[in-house]
Amino acid sequence: SQEARRTLTGHVGGDAVLIPNGVRVKDFTPEVHDRQRRRELLFLGRIEEPRKGLSVLLEAMPAILDQVPDLKVVVAGPGDNEEIREDLPDRVDRALTFYGSVSDERKQELLREAQVYVAPHTGGESFGIVLVESMAAGACVVASDIPAFRTVLEDGKAGRLFTTKDPAALADAVLSVLADDAARRALVTRGYARASQYDWDTVVDDV
């Protein structure tokens, strides 16, 4: 990524050729692009790792549930969810389903089922391959505006960006894509086209 390239050239000097991470897009692509998806949010990542931003999503949930009270949130990733759930409001806790660690195949299924993939990361990401996987699976991506995510999402053309570490901004972004089917589908279409640029069939030529 450009972020990794800047770090390398800044500390080591010289120059570097940028070759992006590759994704096998066909492994994530649903058989039917317009399939009916569950009205839910999906979070993937280590749930106790602060920079993955689950706490930002959880802080945003009351405002989201005020507008969409039946919305479900699937959380997949390693970590102890009992400690996280202790201090949650009851309605937020009821909306959550924790899956723990999942296989690559199950991750692909979850991405193909969810309407919206939320990436509330707070920093420390040089690329964001899970965004590419989500776009390949046809999920609408809502992500924090850290530089790496902004690059992958083409400054918001391929997914909805929100201010990093801002639960209110996250809630507004999620609600905006849930409320506007046409806008959400447009983001999904642009997202799939963007993911195709990272397909191994394309990236291997750069390698």
LONUMAR-737858 format. One line per 3 residues: their letters; for each residue z, y, x of N, C-alpha, C. Coordinates in pm, whole numbers, plus 32768, in hexadecimal, padded with zeros to 4 digits. Atoms other than C-alpha are relative to their C-alpha. Layout:
<recs>
a	Z,Y,X,Z,Y,X,Z,Y,X ~ ...
</recs>
This chain:
<recs>
sqe	8000,7F89,8055,8000,8000,8000,8000,807D,8058 ~ 7FFB,7F82,7FB5,7FE7,816C,8067,808C,801F,8030 ~ 7F76,7FE9,7FD6,8162,817B,806E,8020,7FB2,807F
arr	7FE9,8052,7F89,8171,805E,8168,7FB1,8035,8077 ~ 8054,7FCA,7F94,8055,80F5,8231,8040,807D,803C ~ 7FC2,7F86,7FCD,8106,8245,824B,807B,7FE0,8054
tlt	7F8A,8028,7FB3,8246,819B,82C0,7FD7,7FCB,8089 ~ 802D,803C,7F82,818C,80D4,83C6,7FCC,8069,8062 ~ 803D,7F9E,7FA5,80C0,81F2,8455,8066,806A,802A
ghv	7F9B,7F9C,7FDE,81EB,82DE,8448,8060,7FD2,806C ~ 7F9F,8034,7FA0,82CF,81FA,8511,7FC0,7FC3,807C ~ 8040,8045,7F91,81D8,8140,85EC,7F8E,8052,803C
ggd	8072,7FB3,7FD2,80B4,8232,8601,7F7F,7FB3,7FE8 ~ 8081,8042,8013,7F45,81DB,8609,7FD0,800B,7F71 ~ 8036,8000,8088,7E94,8183,84C6,8007,7F73,7FC8
avl	7FFC,8083,8041,7E83,8064,83CF,7F9B,7FFE,7F8E ~ 805D,8013,806F,7D7E,7FDF,82DE,804E,7FD0,7F86 ~ 7FB9,8023,807B,7DFB,7FCB,8178,7FB8,7F8F,7FB7
ipn	8031,806F,8050,7DC6,7E79,80D1,806E,7FDF,7F9B ~ 7F95,8013,8064,7E86,7E55,7F88,8027,7F6F,7FF0 ~ 7FD8,8087,8027,7F4A,7D28,7F17,7F9F,7FC9,7F98
gvr	805A,803E,805F,7E7A,7C31,7E53,804A,7FB5,7F93 ~ 7FCA,804B,8072,7EBE,7B93,7D00,7F8F,7FAB,7FC7 ~ 8063,8053,8046,7E0A,7A6F,7C5E,8004,8026,7F6C
vkd	7FFD,7FC6,8086,7DBE,7B2E,7B21,7FF1,7F95,7F95 ~ 8017,8066,8067,7D42,79FA,7A66,807D,7FAF,7FE0 ~ 7F84,8049,801A,7E9A,7959,7A8B,8056,8044,7F97
ftp	7FAD,7FB3,805D,7F2F,7A6D,79B3,7FB7,8024,7F7F ~ 804D,7FD0,8073,7E14,7AC1,78C4,800E,7FA3,7F88 ~ 7FF7,8054,8079,7E4F,7A46,775F,7F76,7FD2,7FD5
evh	8080,8035,802E,7D41,796F,76C3,7FBF,805D,7F99 ~ 8032,7FA1,8065,7D22,7A6B,75A7,8040,8087,801C ~ 7FC9,7F7E,7FD6,7D46,7BD7,760E,8047,804A,7F90
drq	7FC3,7FB7,8070,7D9D,7C57,74B4,8066,7FAA,7FB6 ~ 7F9D,8058,803E,7E9E,7B47,7470,8077,8051,7FCC ~ 7F89,7FBF,8036,7FCA,7BA7,739E,8075,7FEF,8061
rrr	7F92,8006,7FA0,80E9,7BFD,7487,8085,801A,7FBA ~ 7F7C,7FE8,8036,825A,7BF5,7443,8026,8092,8019 ~ 7FD6,7F74,7FF3,82E9,7D50,7407,8080,8003,8055
ell	7F8D,8006,7FA8,83C9,7D4C,7537,7FE0,8044,8085 ~ 800B,7FCE,7F78,8409,7DE4,768A,8021,7F8F,8060 ~ 7FE6,8064,7F9A,840A,7D13,77C5,8027,8044,8082
flg	7FD5,7FD4,7F7B,84C8,7D51,7909,8003,7F86,805A ~ 7FFD,806B,7F9D,8494,7C78,7A3E,803F,8035,8080 ~ 7FC7,7FD6,7F81,856A,7C8D,7B75,8090,7FD5,800E
rie	7F73,8021,7FE6,86BB,7C4F,7C14,8058,8062,7FB4 ~ 7FBC,7FA7,805F,87A5,7CD6,7B0B,8074,804C,8040 ~ 7F91,7FBA,7FC0,88BC,7D37,7BFB,7FD3,8059,8073
epr	8036,7FAB,7F96,87D8,7DED,7CF0,7FE8,808C,7FC9 ~ 8009,7F7B,803C,8806,7F63,7CA8,7F74,803C,8001 ~ 8083,7FC0,7FF8,86AC,7FC9,7D1B,7F9A,7FC6,7F9F
kgl	805A,8036,8067,860C,7EE6,7C16,8011,804A,7F7C ~ 7FF5,7FA0,806D,8698,7FD8,7B14,8024,7FCA,7F77 ~ 7FDA,8032,8084,8718,7EF5,79FF,8064,805C,7FBC
svl	7F9A,7FA7,803B,883C,7FE4,79CC,7FBF,8078,7FBB ~ 8046,7F8E,803F,8744,80FD,797E,7FC9,7FD6,7F79 ~ 8033,8033,807F,86A1,8029,7872,8070,7FEE,7F9B
lea	7F91,8017,805C,87F0,7FC9,77DC,8038,8084,7FCB ~ 7FD2,7F7C,802F,885A,8137,77CC,7FA0,803C,7F9B ~ 8064,7FCB,805C,8718,8184,7714,7FFE,7FB8,7F7A
mpa	800D,8054,8076,8741,8071,7613,8039,803D,7F7F ~ 7FD1,7FC7,807F,881E,8129,7514,7F9B,805E,7FC0 ~ 8063,7FA3,8037,8718,823A,74EE,7F85,7FB6,7FCE
ild	8074,804F,802C,8603,8137,74D4,8020,7FB7,7F7D ~ 7FDA,804B,8078,86C0,8067,73D2,8017,805C,7F88 ~ 7FF5,7FA1,806E,8702,81A0,7304,7F7D,8008,7FB3
qvp	8084,7FF4,803E,858B,81AA,72C1,7FC3,7F78,7FDD ~ 8038,8086,8017,8536,8036,72D6,8074,7F9C,8003 ~ 7F84,804E,7FFE,8673,7F7C,726F,7FEE,7F69,8012
dlk	8015,8091,7FF3,85D5,7E21,726F,7FBE,7FD9,8084 ~ 8044,801B,7F81,8541,7E3C,73CD,8052,7F9F,8054 ~ 7FC0,8060,7FA8,858F,7D1D,74BA,7FDB,801F,8091
vvv	8016,7FEB,7F71,85AE,7D2E,7635,8018,7F7D,8048 ~ 7FF4,807A,7FB0,856E,7C01,7715,8017,8029,8091 ~ 7FDE,7FE3,7F74,860F,7C0E,786E,7FF8,7F7D,804D
agp	8011,8079,7FB0,859D,7B0E,796E,8014,8021,8093 ~ 7FE5,7FEA,7F73,8624,7AFB,7ACE,808A,7FCE,8023 ~ 7F7F,8036,7FD6,8745,7A75,7B9B,8070,8066,7FF8
gdn	7F8B,7FA8,8004,88A5,7B01,7B7F,805D,7FDB,7F8E ~ 7F99,801E,8063,89E3,7AF1,7AB1,7FF7,8062,7F8D ~ 8010,7FA4,8070,899D,7B81,795A,8083,8018,7FB5
eei	7F83,7FEF,804A,8B00,7B54,78D7,8045,8083,8023 ~ 7FC1,7F83,7FD6,8B86,7C76,79A2,7FB4,8078,7FCA ~ 8052,7F93,8034,8A64,7D51,7935,8019,8014,7F6B
red	7FF4,7FF7,8091,8A9D,7D02,77C5,8089,8030,7FD3 ~ 7F77,7FDF,8028,8C12,7D4D,77C7,800E,808A,7FC2 ~ 7FED,7F75,802B,8BF0,7EC5,7797,7F90,8034,7FA7
lpd	806F,7FD3,8052,8ABA,7ECE,76BD,802A,8012,7F6E ~ 7FEB,7FF7,8090,8AC4,7F4D,7556,7FCD,7F81,7FBC ~ 8023,807E,8043,8AAC,7E2A,7462,7F6D,7FF8,7FDC
rvd	808B,8007,802C,8956,7E88,73DE,7FA0,7FF2,8076 ~ 8052,8011,7F89,88C8,7EA1,753E,800A,7F6E,8030 ~ 7FEC,808A,7FD5,895F,7D50,7599,7FB2,7F9F,7FA6
ral	8048,8058,805D,88C9,7CB0,7460,7F6A,8004,8016 ~ 8090,7FF2,7FEB,8771,7D32,74BF,7FCF,7FB7,807D ~ 8025,8037,7F7F,8779,7C8D,7615,7FFD,7F67,7FFF
tfy	8004,808F,7FE3,870F,7B2E,7678,7FED,7FF1,8096 ~ 8008,8017,7F70,8753,7AC5,77E0,7FCB,7F74,801A ~ 803C,8080,7FDF,867D,79AF,7870,802A,7FCC,8089
gsv	7FE2,8029,7F78,8703,79A7,79D3,7F80,7FF3,8052 ~ 8077,8014,7FAD,8614,793C,7AE5,7F97,7FB0,7FB4 ~ 806D,8047,8045,84C1,78CB,7A65,7F96,7FD7,8065
sde	806E,802E,7FAB,839D,780E,7AFE,7F8C,8061,7FF6 ~ 8077,7FAB,8007,8252,78B7,7B47,7FB6,7FEA,7F7D ~ 8046,801E,807D,81BD,7806,7A1A,8045,8041,7F89
rkq	7FB6,7FC1,806E,82D1,7881,7933,7FF3,8097,8006 ~ 8014,7F70,7FF3,82AF,79E1,79BD,7F7A,8029,7FC4 ~ 8083,7FE3,8037,813E,79DA,7966,8003,7FFB,7F67
ell	7FF6,800C,8093,8190,7966,7804,8048,8079,7FC5 ~ 7FB5,7F8E,8034,8292,7A7A,77D3,7FAC,807F,8002 ~ 8055,7F89,7FF7,819C,7B83,7848,7F90,7FFD,7F99
rea	806A,800A,8064,8093,7AFF,775B,8034,8012,7F72 ~ 7FC5,7FF7,8086,8186,7B0A,7635,8034,808B,7FDD ~ 7FBD,7F80,801A,822B,7C60,765B,7F9D,8070,7FE5
qvy	8052,7F8A,8017,819D,7DA0,75D1,800A,8061,8075 ~ 7FE8,7F99,7F9B,8239,7E7C,76DD,804E,7FC6,8075 ~ 7FB5,8023,7F87,829F,7E35,7842,803D,8080,8038
vap	7FB9,7F89,7FCF,83A6,7F2B,78C2,8029,7FEA,8091 ~ 7FDD,8005,7F72,83CD,7F6E,7A37,804F,807F,8023 ~ 7FAF,7F88,7FED,84F2,8062,7A5B,8035,8010,808F
htg	7FD3,8001,7F76,850D,803A,7BD7,8021,808E,802F ~ 7FD1,7F7D,7FD2,85C1,8153,7C89,7FCD,8026,808A ~ 8036,7FE2,7F7B,8514,813D,7DDC,7FFA,7F82,8054
ges	8004,8070,7FA5,84E1,8060,7F09,7F8D,7FA1,7FEA ~ 8076,8054,8018,8392,7FD8,7E90,7F89,803D,8048 ~ 8075,7FCD,7FBA,825D,7FF5,7F68,7F7F,7FE6,7FB4
fgi	807A,801E,804B,8167,7F63,7E6D,801E,7FF0,7F6B ~ 7FE7,8019,808D,81CA,7EC6,7D20,7FA5,7F96,7FC9 ~ 805C,8069,8029,8115,7D7C,7CFC,801C,7FD1,7F72
vlv	7FE0,802A,8089,81CE,7D2E,7BB8,7FB9,8059,7F9A ~ 804D,7FAB,805B,811C,7E58,7B1A,7F73,7FCA,7FF1 ~ 8087,8039,8005,7FCC,7DBF,7B75,8001,7F80,7FAE
esm	7FF6,807A,804E,803C,7C70,7AE8,800E,801F,7F6C ~ 7FED,7FDA,808C,80AB,7D19,79A7,7F7F,8032,7FC2 ~ 807E,7FCC,8033,7F64,7DD2,797E,7F9A,7F90,7FF1
aag	805C,8072,800A,7EA2,7C91,79C3,801F,7FAC,7F84 ~ 7FD6,804F,8074,7F6C,7BE9,78AD,7FEB,8049,7F7D ~ 801A,7FB4,807A,7F16,7CFC,77B5,8078,8044,7FC5
acv	7F8C,7FB5,802F,8070,7D95,7797,7FED,8094,801C ~ 8000,7F70,7FE7,8096,7F0C,7777,8072,801F,8060 ~ 7F9C,7FE5,7F99,814E,7F88,78AC,803D,808A,7FEC
vas	7FB4,7F83,7FFC,825D,8091,789D,8053,7FFC,807F ~ 7FC3,800A,7F7C,82D9,80E4,79FA,8033,8087,8030 ~ 7FCD,7F86,7FC0,83A4,81DF,7ABF,7F94,803A,805B
dip	806B,7FBC,7FB6,82D5,82DF,7B7A,8019,8005,8096 ~ 7FF5,8005,7F6F,832F,8272,7CDA,7F71,7FFB,8039 ~ 8089,7FF4,7FCA,8205,82AA,7DC5,7FAE,7F80,7FFA
afr	804B,807D,7FFF,81A5,813B,7DE0,7FCC,7FDE,7F75 ~ 8029,8020,8088,819A,810C,7C66,7F98,8065,7FCE ~ 8061,7F9A,8029,80E4,8254,7C32,7F75,7FDE,8035
tvl	8081,8026,7FC6,7FD3,81D9,7D1C,7FC2,7F8B,7FB6 ~ 8035,8076,8043,7FAE,8085,7C76,7FD0,8022,7F73 ~ 8023,7FDB,808A,7FA4,8123,7B1B,7FA4,8078,7FF6
edg	8061,7F92,7FFE,7EAE,8231,7B83,8038,807D,7FBD ~ 7FBF,7F87,8034,7F9F,834C,7B34,800C,8001,7F68 ~ 7FE9,8007,808F,7FD4,82D0,79D3,7F86,7FD9,7FAD
kag	8077,8028,804B,7E70,826C,7974,8008,7F6E,7FD4 ~ 7FFB,808F,801D,7EC1,80F8,797A,8087,7FD2,7FCB ~ 7F7B,801F,8034,8029,8107,78FE,804D,8080,7FEC
rlf	7FB0,7F89,801E,8131,81F7,787E,806C,8011,806A ~ 7F9C,7FE2,7F9A,8207,829C,798A,8070,8054,7FC5 ~ 7F90,7FAC,8029,8360,8335,795D,804F,8028,807C
ttk	7FB4,7FCC,7F8F,844C,83F8,7A3C,8065,7F98,8030 ~ 7FAA,8066,7FC4,8503,830D,7B28,8094,801F,7FE7 ~ 7F6F,7FF9,8016,8674,82CC,7AD8,8027,8051,7F85
dpa	7FE5,7FAD,8075,8658,8388,798C,7FF7,7FA9,7F81 ~ 8003,8057,8077,86BD,82AC,7860,7FBD,8042,7F88 ~ 803D,7FBC,8073,8651,83B5,7764,7F68,8000,800D
ala	8091,8001,7FE9,84F7,83C9,7801,7FC8,7F74,7FEB ~ 802A,808A,8016,84E0,824D,7801,7FF8,7FE3,7F6B ~ 8000,8017,8091,853D,8241,7690,7F87,8043,7FBE
dav	8072,7FB8,803A,8437,8348,763A,7F7D,7FB7,801F ~ 807C,8044,7FD9,832B,8289,76FC,7FED,7F7F,7FB1 ~ 8008,807E,804B,837B,813D,7656,7FDF,801B,7F6E
lsv	8017,7FE2,808D,8388,81D5,74FB,7F72,8034,7FE7 ~ 8087,7FC9,8012,823E,828A,7530,7F97,7F92,7FFC ~ 8064,806A,8001,8180,814A,757D,8015,7F9F,7F8C
lad	7FE7,8055,8074,822B,8087,7467,7FCE,8041,7F7F ~ 8023,7FB8,807B,81DA,8194,7367,7F69,8014,7FF0 ~ 8090,7FE1,8004,8069,81BE,73BF,7FB1,7F87,8030
daa	8048,807A,7FDD,7FA7,8079,73B2,7F80,801C,804D ~ 807F,7FE1,7FBE,7E5E,811B,7417,8016,802A,8091 ~ 7FE3,7FD3,7F77,7EF6,81C5,7547,802E,7F8C,8056
rra	7FD1,8074,7FB5,7FA4,8084,75AD,7F8C,7FA5,8026 ~ 8073,8057,7FE3,7E63,7FBB,7592,7FA6,803F,806B ~ 8052,7FBC,7F9B,7DAC,80C2,765F,803C,7FEF,808B
lvt	7FBD,8016,7F80,7EAF,80A3,7773,7FEE,7F70,802F ~ 8013,808E,7FDE,7E92,7F28,7767,7F72,7FE9,8035 ~ 808B,8011,7FD4,7D16,7F3C,7787,7FEB,8039,808C
rgy	800E,7FC3,7F7B,7D27,802B,78AF,8051,7FB2,8067 ~ 7FAD,804E,7FA5,7E3F,7F5C,7944,7FBC,7F81,802D ~ 8046,807B,7FD9,7D71,7E1E,793D,7F90,801D,8063
ara	806A,7FDA,7FA3,7C50,7ECF,79E6,803B,8020,8089 ~ 7FBE,7FE0,7F81,7D40,7F50,7AEE,802E,7F81,8047 ~ 7FD3,807D,7FC4,7DD4,7DF6,7B27,7F8C,7FB5,8040
sqy	8074,8047,7FCB,7C76,7D6D,7B60,7FDC,8032,808C ~ 801D,7FCB,7F7C,7C59,7E50,7C8F,8057,7FBE,806C ~ 7FA7,8044,7FA3,7D77,7D8A,7D2D,7FED,7F68,7FFD
dwd	8018,808F,8006,7CE5,7C35,7CDD,7FD9,7FCC,808A ~ 801D,8038,7F7C,7CCE,7B50,7E0B,7F6B,7FF9,801D ~ 8090,8005,7FEB,7B56,7B33,7DD6,7FCD,8084,803C
tvv	8024,7F7F,7FC8,7B45,7CA5,7E2E,8048,8019,8084 ~ 7FAF,7FE2,7F8A,7C5F,7CC0,7F2B,7FD6,7FAC,8079 ~ 8024,8057,7F90,7BE5,7B9A,7FFC,7F8E,803B,8052
ddv	806B,7FC0,7FB4,7AB1,7C61,805C,8038,8066,8062 ~ 7FBF,7FA1,7FA6,7B93,7D6E,80EF,8041,7FB8,8074 ~ 7FBF,804F,7F96,7C54,7C63,81AE,7F96,7FD3,8067
</recs>
